[in-house]
């Protein structure tokens, strides 16, 4: 994500945010690492599997 802010702090007063497309090599590496580690979506550990699956599908669609 690319951000523009009036503050020198990264997460304060964001005026504009643009989702950028990461390089294919980085996406591939991240997906392979996630699969290898059995990684989960951070912060969703207590939610039912069906909710996590739907969220993952939604996020994947947004990235496509």
N, C-alpha and C positions, 0 to 999 in steps of 0.2 A: 504494500500500500504506500502510496505517495501522499504526503500531507503538506499543507501550508498553514502556518500558524503565526499569530502576532506575538507569540511568546517564544522565548528560547527553549522552554521545556517541551519535550516531544508530545506529551499527551494533554496539553492545556490549550484551551481556546482555539481549537482546530477550526479554521475558516473554510477550508476546502480539502476534500479527500478524493483521491482517485485510485481505484483498484487497477493495478498494473498486472499484466500477464507475465508470469515468471518464465524464464527460459525452460524449454522442454527437458533439458538435461537435469535441471534442478527439480522439476516436478517428478521425473522418473526416480531420481535419487531419494527424494523425500518419501515417495510411495513405497519404494523397496525397503527403506529403513523402517517405516511404520509397520509394514507387513512382517519384517524380520523380528521386530521388537514386540509385536502384538500390541502396538500402541492404540490408545483409545482417544477419543476427542476430549481434550482437557475440560474438566469441570462437569462432565456428564456421567460420572461413574455411578451415581445412585439412580439414574433414570432407567426405565425399562428399555430392553433391547429394541423394541419396535420404534420408540421415540428416537433413539440414536440412529437407527437405520434411516428413518424419514429425514432427520436433520442432515445426515451425511449425503443423502440423495439430493436434497435441496441445495446444499453447499456446492456439491459437484456440478449441478445444473447451472448455478450462478457463475462458476468458474469457467464453464464451457463457452 
